[in-house]
Amino acid sequence: MNAMLSLFPAQSSLGGDKPANLMAAARALNPHLGRGRTLDRALVSQTMTLCFGATDAEGGWLWRDAYDAIELAVVLQMRRLAPQLARLEDAPAQIAALLAGLNALTLTHTRRSEEQVALDQFSTPPELAAIVVAAAQVRPGDRVLEPSAGTGIIAVMAEACGATLTLNEIAETRGGLLDLAFPSATRRRVDGAQVHNIEGAGGYHAVATNPPYQHLEAHLASALHALADGGRLSAVVPTRLFDDAAALRRLGTDARLVGMIAFPPRAYTKHGTSVETGLLVMDRASPDLAIQPRTIQADDLASLAGIAAALEPRPNAQARAFRTAPVVSLVQPRARALSSKSDRCAFLAGAAPVAYMPRTDAAAGEDVGL
């Protein structure tokens, strides 16, 4: 009588709809993040078992699946925080700190799968996703491509800033998650090194991405060719690329280097890798051979946010929209319209005044009334 009842009893690892089960788990975990509760292993395990109908020991799910569900829960929470995240350009350090606090509630990734290793899947922490989008200067009206969208953490940050999204993900399960989490986005399932061939390539205002580090140069070159003239590539890369002059020279054939920013040490440790990483920012524009590449080191998240926000303007950036209200609307009261007759007040038609007199004989200190 102690058997766990499943939300999806007919769907197991042997033939179930894994993306749907992961979405169910994410939705169950999301309220805990909203309350600031840490997602410990016991809570995550119980939630996954409930949604898959079996434990991990019984083969119902893997801990890599659990990490994907947690990341999707973070995406859902970031969407809930979209009004705040939309102020990224106004307060980059504060937004990054907010998202770092959110990420601190999640589990550290300690287990890997064969697919993860084969496809080099190491998702971007949400606070670094904010840095990627801030450097790309994403604004309402921008068409943004994410060539290796993963679970959508960078994508939801760009969405909060008003972008129209095209998301590409070759992994079947993660692609299914994007179908569920981003139904209004354009979605593709091609190799990330071939996004320059997809429909719409050559017209994107920005590419915000954390590409696989295997065949890294091919992924970056394809992303650059998917941009419109004046578009910007903002990519998370291993810092070893910053010392590879030949690779930077090849990438800069028809692009201009804007900045190379090294992230604080161990920035990706919570997401399962100790590789030192940084941000490569390039514009689709004529190269400026006078610029000497120099890596900027960010010692902490606040300084990183400040550096990313201070990059030179993107050539094809949309104008920032500032909403203003006339002073008169703030100092003069507005005329209020008279309420229209409503059936809800019909009972007042038979009302009449009531005559009464206050009593003077109430005992002191007693709750007697009139």
C-alpha positions in Angstrom: 0.0 0.0 0.0 3.1 2.3 0.1 3.6 2.3 -3.7 4.1 5.7 -5.2 1.2 6.9 -7.3 2.5 8.4 -10.6 1.1 11.5 -12.4 1.8 9.6 -15.6 1.4 5.9 -14.8 1.5 4.8 -18.4 4.6 6.8 -19.3 7.9 5.3 -18.3 11.5 5.4 -19.6 10.6 2.4 -21.8 8.2 4.4 -24.0 6.9 7.5 -22.3 7.0 11.1 -23.4 10.1 12.3 -21.6 9.7 16.0 -22.5 6.2 16.0 -21.1 7.3 14.3 -17.9 10.2 16.7 -17.5 7.9 19.6 -18.0 5.5 18.2 -15.3 8.5 17.9 -13.0 9.6 21.5 -13.8 6.1 22.8 -13.1 6.1 21.0 -9.7 9.5 22.3 -8.7 8.9 25.9 -9.9 6.7 27.0 -6.9 9.5 26.0 -4.6 11.9 28.3 -6.4 9.3 31.0 -6.1 9.2 30.6 -2.4 13.0 30.6 -2.2 13.3 27.0 -1.1 16.4 25.0 -2.0 15.8 22.1 -4.3 17.5 19.4 -2.4 18.1 15.9 -3.7 15.2 14.4 -1.7 12.7 16.8 -3.1 14.0 16.5 -6.7 14.0 12.7 -6.5 10.5 12.5 -5.1 9.2 14.9 -7.8 10.9 13.0 -10.6 9.6 9.6 -9.3 6.1 11.0 -9.1 6.2 12.3 -12.7 7.9 9.3 -14.3 6.2 6.6 -12.3 9.4 4.9 -11.2 12.6 5.7 -9.3 16.0 6.3 -10.9 17.1 2.9 -9.4 14.2 1.3 -11.3 15.3 3.0 -14.5 12.5 5.5 -14.7 14.8 8.5 -15.1 18.4 9.6 -14.9 19.9 12.4 -12.8 20.8 14.1 -16.0 17.1 14.2 -16.7 16.6 15.7 -13.2 19.1 18.5 -14.0 17.1 19.3 -17.2 13.9 19.5 -15.2 15.5 21.8 -12.7 16.8 24.0 -15.5 13.4 24.1 -17.0 12.0 25.1 -13.6 14.5 28.0 -13.6 13.3 29.0 -17.1 9.7 29.1 -15.8 10.7 31.1 -12.8 12.7 33.6 -15.1 9.6 34.0 -17.2 7.6 34.9 -14.0 10.3 37.5 -13.3 10.2 38.9 -16.8 9.1 42.4 -15.8 12.2 42.7 -13.7 14.5 41.0 -16.2 13.3 43.4 -18.9 15.2 46.2 -17.0 18.5 44.4 -17.8 20.1 47.4 -19.5 19.1 49.7 -16.6 20.4 47.5 -13.8 22.7 44.7 -15.1 24.5 44.0 -11.8 21.3 43.8 -9.9 19.6 41.5 -12.4 22.7 39.2 -12.5 22.7 39.1 -8.7 19.0 38.2 -8.6 19.5 35.3 -11.0 22.6 34.2 -9.1 20.4 33.9 -6.0 17.9 31.8 -8.1 20.7 29.5 -9.3 21.9 29.0 -5.8 18.7 27.2 -5.0 19.4 24.5 -7.5 21.5 21.3 -7.3 25.1 21.2 -8.4 25.5 18.9 -11.5 27.6 16.0 -10.4 26.6 13.3 -12.9 26.9 13.1 -16.7 25.3 11.1 -19.5 26.7 9.7 -22.7 24.6 12.2 -24.7 25.8 15.1 -22.6 29.4 14.2 -23.3 28.8 13.5 -27.0 26.9 16.8 -27.6 28.9 18.8 -25.1 25.8 19.9 -23.1 26.7 22.3 -20.3 23.9 24.8 -19.8 24.5 28.4 -19.0 23.9 29.5 -15.4 21.1 32.1 -15.5 23.3 34.9 -14.1 25.7 34.4 -17.0 22.8 34.2 -19.5 21.9 37.7 -18.4 25.5 38.8 -19.2 25.3 37.2 -22.7 22.1 39.0 -23.5 23.3 42.3 -22.0 26.4 42.2 -24.2 24.2 41.5 -27.2 22.1 44.6 -26.3 18.9 42.7 -27.0 15.9 45.0 -27.2 12.2 44.8 -28.3 12.0 44.3 -32.0 15.2 42.3 -32.3 15.3 38.9 -34.1 17.6 36.7 -31.9 19.0 33.3 -32.8 20.1 30.7 -30.2 22.0 28.0 -32.2 22.4 25.6 -29.3 19.4 26.5 -27.2 19.6 23.6 -24.7 16.9 24.0 -22.0 16.3 27.7 -23.0 18.0 29.7 -20.2 19.6 32.2 -22.6 16.5 32.2 -24.7 14.1 33.1 -21.9 16.4 36.0 -20.9 16.3 37.3 -24.5 12.5 36.8 -24.5 12.2 38.9 -21.4 14.0 41.7 -23.2 11.5 41.7 -26.0 13.2 39.5 -28.6 11.6 37.4 -31.3 13.3 34.0 -31.0 14.6 31.4 -33.3 15.8 28.4 -31.2 17.9 25.6 -32.6 18.6 22.4 -30.7 19.7 19.1 -32.2 19.2 16.9 -29.1 15.8 15.2 -29.2 14.8 15.5 -25.6 15.9 19.1 -25.2 14.3 20.0 -28.5 11.0 18.6 -27.2 11.4 20.7 -24.0 11.8 23.8 -26.2 8.6 22.9 -28.1 6.7 22.8 -24.8 8.4 25.9 -23.2 8.6 28.2 -26.2 5.6 27.4 -28.4 5.6 30.9 -30.0 9.3 30.7 -31.0 10.5 29.5 -34.3 12.3 26.1 -33.6 14.9 24.2 -35.7 16.6 20.8 -35.2 19.9 21.1 -37.2 23.6 20.9 -36.3 24.5 24.2 -34.7 27.4 24.5 -37.1 24.9 24.8 -39.9 22.6 27.5 -38.7 23.8 29.8 -41.5 21.7 27.6 -43.8 18.4 27.8 -42.0 15.5 29.9 -43.2 16.0 33.5 -42.0 19.8 33.3 -41.8 21.5 36.5 -42.7 18.7 38.5 -41.0 19.3 38.2 -37.3 20.0 41.2 -35.2 21.9 39.1 -32.6 23.1 35.6 -31.9 23.3 34.8 -28.2 24.8 31.4 -27.6 26.8 28.9 -25.5 28.0 26.7 -28.3 29.6 23.2 -27.9 33.3 23.5 -27.4 33.9 20.6 -29.8 34.3 22.1 -33.3 33.9 25.5 -31.6 35.3 27.6 -34.5 32.8 26.0 -37.0 29.9 26.9 -34.6 31.0 30.5 -34.2 31.7 31.0 -37.9 28.2 29.7 -38.7 26.6 32.0 -36.1 28.4 35.0 -37.6 27.1 34.2 -41.1 23.6 34.0 -39.7 23.7 37.6 -38.6 22.5 40.6 -40.6 25.0 43.4 -41.3 25.7 45.2 -38.1 24.4 42.2 -36.0 26.2 41.0 -32.9 27.5 37.6 -31.8 27.6 37.2 -28.0 29.0 33.7 -27.2 30.2 31.8 -24.2 33.6 30.2 -25.0 36.5 28.6 -23.3 39.2 31.2 -22.5 41.7 29.2 -24.4 40.2 30.7 -27.5 41.3 34.2 -26.4 45.0 33.1 -26.8 44.4 31.5 -30.2 45.4 34.3 -32.6 45.0 32.2 -35.7 41.4 31.2 -34.8 40.5 34.8 -34.0 42.0 36.0 -37.2 39.9 33.5 -39.2 36.7 34.5 -37.4 37.5 38.1 -38.0 37.7 37.8 -41.7 34.3 39.6 -42.1 33.6 40.5 -38.5 34.9 43.0 -36.0 36.1 42.0 -32.5 34.3 44.0 -29.9 35.4 42.4 -26.7 36.8 39.3 -24.9 35.8 39.1 -21.3 37.0 36.3 -19.0 34.4 35.2 -16.5 35.3 35.0 -12.8 37.0 31.6 -11.9 34.8 28.5 -11.6 31.8 30.3 -13.1 30.4 27.0 -14.5 31.2 24.7 -11.6 27.6 24.4 -10.5 26.6 23.3 -14.0 29.1 20.5 -14.1 32.4 21.7 -15.6 35.6 23.4 -14.3 36.6 24.7 -17.8 37.5 28.4 -17.5 35.1 30.4 -19.7 34.5 33.9 -21.0 32.5 35.9 -23.4 33.4 36.6 -27.0 31.6 39.5 -28.6 31.9 40.2 -32.4 29.9 42.4 -34.8 29.1 41.5 -38.4 31.0 44.5 -39.8 34.2 45.4 -41.6 37.2 44.3 -39.5 39.2 47.0 -37.8 42.8 45.9 -38.1 43.9 48.7 -35.8 42.2 47.0 -32.8 44.6 44.9 -30.8 42.7 42.0 -29.0 42.9 42.2 -25.3 41.2 40.0 -22.7 39.4 41.8 -19.9 39.3 39.9 -16.6 36.2 40.2 -14.5 36.9 39.4 -10.8 33.2 39.1 -9.7 29.7 39.1 -11.1 29.1 42.8 -10.5 32.2 43.8 -12.4 31.4 41.4 -15.1 27.9 42.9 -15.5 29.4 46.4 -15.6 31.9 45.4 -18.3 29.3 43.7 -20.5 26.9 46.7 -20.2 29.6 49.2 -21.1 30.5 47.6 -24.5 30.2 49.8 -27.5 26.7 50.0 -29.1 25.7 47.3 -31.5 25.7 48.8 -35.1 22.1 47.7 -35.8 20.8 48.2 -32.3 17.1 49.2 -31.9 16.5 52.6 -30.3 15.7 52.2 -26.6 12.1 53.0 -25.8 11.6 55.3 -22.8 8.0 55.8 -21.8 7.3 59.3 -20.5 4.1 60.9 -19.1 3.2 64.6 -19.4 3.6 66.5 -16.2 0.0 67.6 -16.3 -1.2 64.0 -15.9 0.7 63.8 -12.7 -0.5 67.0 -11.0 -4.1 67.3 -12.2 -6.9 65.0 -11.1 -8.6 63.1 -13.8 -12.4 63.6 -14.3 -14.1 60.5 -13.1 -17.0 59.1 -15.1 -20.3 58.5 -13.3 -21.0 54.9 -12.6 -23.5 53.3 -14.9 -26.6 51.7 -13.5 -26.0 48.1 -12.7 -28.3 45.2 -11.7 -26.0 44.5 -8.8 -27.3 47.7 -7.1 -31.0 47.1 -7.9 -31.7 46.2 -4.3 -31.2 49.8 -3.4 -34.4 50.8 -5.2 -36.5 49.6 -2.2 -34.2 51.1 0.5 -35.5 53.7 3.0 -33.9 55.7 5.8 -33.9 54.2 9.3 -34.6 56.4 12.3 -32.6 55.4 15.4 -31.4 56.9 18.8 -28.2 56.0 20.5 -28.6 54.1 23.8 -27.0 55.7 26.9 -27.4 52.8 29.3 -24.7 50.5 27.9 -22.5 49.1 30.6 -18.9 50.5 30.6 -16.4 48.3 28.8 -19.0 46.0 27.2 -19.3 45.4 23.4 -23.0 46.3 23.2 -23.6 48.4 20.1 -26.1 51.2 19.5 
